[in-house]
Each structure stands twice: as structure tokens, then as C-alpha cells.
Amino acid sequence: MDFLKREGRRAGFRERTISRPARFGSRNFTARSVTKKGIDIVTHKHSRLTPDGRHVWYAERLWQLARHLPVKSVAIESIAEFDLNCWFDESRPPTCRAVAAHARRIYEADLSHPIILSAKGNLMDGGHRIAKAWLLGVREIAAVQFEVDPEPDEVRSE
């Protein structure tokens, strides 16, 4: 583990503690993000391309907004994002390191926290939990779903 911490620092990884609301387990967890000149390159967020630009929601805010929503069971096979490339693109290729980082997040995922779905049923938070459930042979996962999507935290022109 010392090797991983040493190598992570050299590669520009930064660890920070994030608190989840009580509904989502209220425990703190460590998020790892890559920094370049002190600016976060990777943060815990969800984004969706829309006609007026890319809408971005930060997971910490989604957890707060979803904490009182009723929990339901959803079939993993019904979640379209499970069969989409949500983690990699031209700027973030699936290198061995990147795949290993996601494997770690899948391994550490806590299935006691519900995933978050948009009003239309799109995944907004919980991809690593879905992957872990699938690996364990679980067919359904706990989810909360917005009736109306919250306003995005930012809108980026694409």
C-alpha cells in the first residue's frame, strides 16, 4: 500500500474526504482525483449532452437532493448506461492504470447506498455500484429516482 500511495502522489493524485448525507450512509469516504497545477481534472460528477450544451451535476449535491426520495428496486439490465462507455473517451483512454482505478472503485463500492436515476431513468450516480452488483450476480439494485431532474450545477458549451 505504501507503494500505491507513493506512486499516486508522483502521478498527481490527490485524496480528499467527502461526507455523504445520512440517507446515503453518512460515512465519510475518500475520493481520489487527478490534479494538474492544483486544479482537479477528474471529479465525482454526472454529465449529459443536451441541445443547449453539456449539463453537469456534482454527485455530492445529487446525494443531498435525493436523500428523501423513496427507494425502489431496479433491474440492472434495464439501466442503459450499464452497456455504454461512461468512464473513458479520447481524453481519458482505458489505460491499464485507468481500468485498475475503476476496478478499485468497483471493489470498494457500497451496495447499501441506492443509485440515483434521472426523471427519465438515466443513471446519474452509481455506475461502480451497478458493476459490483453485476459481478456478484445480483439482478436488481436499490435506486432512487427524481420526479423532475434538478437544475445542473453547470452547463458547458460543446
Protein Blocks (a to p, Z undefined) as FASTA:
>chain_A
ZZmmmmmmmnopacddddddfknopaacddddddeehiafbdcddddddfkbccdddfkl
mmmmmmmpccddddfklmmklmccfkbcfklccbfklmmmmmmmmmmpcfkbccdddfko
pafbhjlmmmmmmmnopabdcddddfbdcddfbdcdZZ
